């Protein structure tokens, strides 16, 4: 019956390994939470890109079908109709040209986790430590009873 209690060290090591795997392992809760946050970030970026796409489509349609809009953009670029003349004053800077951003690249971050080998080493060390402590207490009890 005394030898059976040493199996507790083995079961403790297995339990520690299981708990560490569930919490910080490659498929654990920590990685799952990180991936959910990354998914939200990617979804927000997609929404921003859709908004920018709508703005650019509106601008494109305005340039294709609205003559006044095309005239305004042409004047910003320095073009004029046949009846117009420009007087350029050097040093005043001119009009501010509004440039629409095409969006930004959001690179997915790799989730951070403890490798499986590290978890096994930790669980093994804890199991061995429990085994050594039990053996030490049995040896101390043996010498005390003697």
Secondary structure, DSSP 8 states (H G I E B T S, - for coil): -TGGGGHHHHHHHHHHHHHHHHHHSTTSHHHHHHHHHHHHHHHHHHHHHHHHHHHHHHHHHHHHH-HHHHHHHHHHTT---TT------TTS-----------------------HHHHHHHHHHHHHHHHHHHHHHHHHHHHHH-
